[in-house]
Amino acid sequence: MSSEKGQRPVDQDLAKEFGLTAEEYGNVLSIMGRTPSLTELGIFSVMWSEHCSYKSSRVWLKTLPTTAPWVIHGPGENAGVVDIGQGLAAIFKMESHNHPSFIEPYQGAATGVGGILRDVFTMGARPVANLNALRFGSPENPQTRRIVDGVVRGVGGYGNCVGVPTVGGEINFHPSYDGNPLVNAMTVGIARQDRIFLSAAAGVGNPVIYVGSKTGRDGIHGATMSSSEFDEDALAKRPTVQVGDPFVEKLLIEACLELMATDAIVAIQDMGAAGLTSSSVEMAGKGGVGIDLDLDAVPQRERGMTAYEMMLSESQERMLIVIRPDRTDVARAIFEKWELDFAVIGHLTETGHIVVRHQGRVEADIPLDPLADQAPIYRRPTAPAPVPAPLGPLTDPVGIEQALIRLIGCPDLASRAWVWNQYDSTVGGQTVKRPGGADAAIVKIEDTSLGLALTTDCTPRYCRADARLGGAQAVAEAWRNIVATGARPLAVTDNLNFGSPEKPEVMGQFVAAIEGMGEACRALDFPVVSGNVSLYNETRAPDGSSVSILPTPAIGGLGVLEDVAKAVGLAMPADCTLVLVGATRGEMGQSLWLREIHGREDGPPPALDLAAERRNGDFVRGQIQDGHVVACHDVADGGLLVTLAEMVMAGDVGCVLSAPQSGIRPEAFWFGEDQSRYVVAVRDADAFTLAATGAGVETRVLGRSGGDGLTLPSGATISTARLNAVNSAFFPALMDR
């Protein structure tokens, strides 16, 4: 925001530009009892933005299950915290940086990683893993290559430099993301359960400390930009995109963790969306105290910054800390040792107000309670989605072999090695299963036998067809991917990416997805402990209309292995029996086979039986833990034959398959996307299937592992070399254009 704009009178027109409705601005006037200053208007606009206040989603988020005996802190803190045993806690969260990543892909993605890292280490955890869930537009769109290149370099550049491994994630392509990619970043950290730090400020008179990088003009009004639709001028919004420095972030991590080893900290909060405004308002508000800030003391990297600019800047690598007065010198020495800025910029008061001073003037004086308590909460109109029509009869125009070749080479199933190879997935030396090696990434906890299983999952095309079922399926697939490694699922974080909440059909999708997620979380004892909502993911069609992305409730799942040595992956040894766990009906609606072979995206998504999901998963996990399973892969996109091909490629060991069960057309058996299924490789098939029968779990022997390539029931063999060549071609071809 320029100083010239700061001279404009504060009125309803300016409030509208800042994202406040006429009614919301009227509430501001009522709270203040006067016309607010520019800085006060800026504070209200960001704190009441969709990004910060969750005004369209909060009423629905409260319906999600958030507790369990192993949950230490659920939603409301910077990240979720769960007990993983041995006195340790896993702290994790996922958050979006969608709009910035369209405007400036490299910095948008990089600062998304930096921001989620701060959410985790601000609670006392050392980050041990990053993941990301990325959605891009059609590969045919000229912008897609630019965005993919920038986002991947941004994720890798920041994570690699800060020294936290990027161990997993997912990537999808669809035209609905052409002008609005999704960049959802997830970080997991480890802390002692007795050394977890919270954000509620306490202690009238305690000093408020600013640490980290200096404040600049980058990122001003980033929160409100992320709470509005894009238009044809989106690329002109580069000043609202933050600029990150991973080397400073690394120093900040080490300095904060060193300070956390002392008794100096009362409360700590990172300066994320809305920067100094959100961190100070949230800390004081949670603690029931007031806060007085002197902006003359704020370290600045640009001359002539106004109070408005400093309060709304989203410059990166900054933290706000309330410390004990007698520990100021100790804290200062630590941050100076790490060559980071350290400044006392205020103190806590008993007024219940945030007071902002600059150059001898009071620029803002706002009561904190109404700033939070009177923030808008909307129960927006919803419209039910149309029920998908049945598919009707299908033909198989290409045959099983050619269909498999098409599927494993398509954008959604092609090898992500081009992406993974730009990420350091092993820095720190604790990564057990690298990307592509298992259904979930496996990270060992240093100096223990414990391991974490980590995944991100969502199938947006299912959500578009049936948002409730799609929301439940996203949770179930995350649970299934963790189970497939042998880990016990503990909790999820979510990133709910949807279009404009002002469209009843979008709010209908959102509410239905939340209902489905809640149903699955309760059935699977898989509570939601943290998350993020990203709305207004819209772009302009050529005719000027606003087009929503596919509803994308991304789920980040975390599980624990008491003995990480028992984890299994996709790669299977020779001379094993391959067994399918779970029932197969041959569901083809919304399948990738339907899209890639028939060019259709219709029909109902596959049904989900949560009781069967739980039963099958508990059985598989028990068999892995007992040492009876040597490889496991869940059946997901592309169906059963794609699952088998991925297992072959993972270990360069082939397999010979038997004929499918009778009563189901071959293409439906091999490519249907029925849920709650796994393929396992076992040494003793008789014992495994007998145990499954006893547990009420349906199984079917598929064939045996061994040989070079995948041999179909017809006798045709697709060599491993051919599978790999087809599977690895997409990304190099896309990026070489």
KAJOLIN-V321174 format. One record per backbone hydrogen bond with DSSP energy under -1.0 kcal/mol. CO is the residue of the C=O (numbers start at 1). NH is the residue of the N-H. If there is no record, write none. Layout:
BEGIN
co={CO,CO}
nh={NH,NH}
END
This chain:
BEGIN
co={2,4,5,11,12,13,14,15,16,21,22,23,24,25,26,27,28,29,37,38,39,40,41,42,43,44,49,50,54,55,57,57,58,60,61,65,68,70,73,80,81,81,82,85,87,88,89,90,91,92,93,95,99,99,100,104,105,106,107,108,109,110,111,112,113,114,115,116,117,118,120,120,121,123,126,129,130,131,132,133,134,135,136,138,141,143,144,145,146,147,148,149,150,151,152,153,154,155,156,157,158,159,165,168,170,172,174,175,182,183,184,185,186,187,188,188,189,190,191,192,198,203,206,207,208,209,210,211,212,215,217,218,219,221,222,224,225,231,233,234,237,238,239,245,246,247,248,249,250,251,252,253,254,255,256,259,264,267,269,270,272,274,275,276,277,278,279,280,281,282,283,283,284,290,291,292,293,294,295,299,306,307,308,309,311,317,318,319,320,321,322,322,324,325,327,328,329,330,331,332,333,334,335,336,341,343,345,346,347,348,349,352,353,354,355,356,356,357,358,361,364,366,367,368,369,370,372,399,400,401,402,403,404,407,410,410,416,417,419,420,423,424,426,430,433,434,437,441,442,442,443,445,449,450,451,452,453,454,455,457,459,459,460,461,462,466,467,468,469,470,471,472,473,474,475,476,477,478,479,480,482,482,483,485,488,491,492,493,494,495,496,497,498,499,500,503,504,504,505,506,507,508,509,510,511,512,513,514,515,516,517,518,519,520,521,527,530,532,534,536,537,538,539,541,545,547,552,552,554,555,556,557,558,558,559,560,561,563,564,569,576,577,578,578,579,580,581,587,588,591,592,593,594,594,602,609,610,611,612,613,614,615,616,617,618,619,620,621,622,623,624,631,633,636,639,640,641,642,643,644,645,646,647,648,654,655,656,665,666,667,668,670,677,678,679,680,681,682,684,685,686,687,688,689,690,691,692,693,698,700,702,703,704,705,707,709,710,711,712,716,718,719,720,721,722,723,724,726,727,729,730,731,732}
nh={6,7,8,15,16,17,18,20,19,25,26,27,28,29,30,31,32,33,41,42,43,44,45,46,47,48,53,54,58,378,60,61,62,63,64,528,71,83,81,92,72,73,90,88,193,84,191,82,189,80,187,185,102,103,104,108,109,110,111,112,113,114,115,116,117,118,119,120,121,122,123,125,124,197,190,188,167,186,170,184,172,182,174,141,144,147,148,149,150,151,152,153,154,155,156,157,158,159,160,161,162,164,130,132,134,136,177,178,135,97,133,95,131,93,128,129,91,126,89,195,268,206,348,323,345,321,343,319,341,301,220,314,222,225,226,227,228,234,236,237,240,241,219,249,250,251,252,253,254,255,256,257,258,259,260,262,324,322,320,272,275,277,279,280,281,282,283,284,285,286,201,287,289,349,355,347,357,297,298,215,310,311,312,313,277,213,271,211,269,209,266,267,327,328,331,332,333,334,335,336,337,338,340,339,212,210,294,208,292,205,290,368,291,366,293,363,364,295,361,358,356,354,371,372,373,374,375,403,404,405,406,407,408,410,413,414,420,421,422,423,425,166,429,444,442,437,570,454,432,433,452,448,564,445,561,443,559,441,557,555,462,463,464,465,466,470,471,472,473,474,475,476,477,478,479,480,481,482,483,484,485,487,486,568,560,558,529,556,532,554,534,552,537,536,503,507,383,508,509,510,511,512,513,514,515,516,517,518,519,520,521,522,523,524,526,492,494,496,498,538,549,230,547,544,541,539,497,554,495,457,493,455,490,491,453,488,451,566,567,632,705,682,702,703,680,700,678,673,591,595,596,597,598,600,590,613,614,615,616,617,618,619,620,621,622,623,624,625,626,628,627,681,679,639,643,644,645,646,647,648,649,650,651,652,706,711,704,669,670,671,672,641,635,581,633,579,630,577,688,689,690,691,692,693,694,695,697,696,582,580,658,578,656,575,654,655,718,657,715,712,710,723,724,725,726,727,728,729,415,733,734,735,736}
END
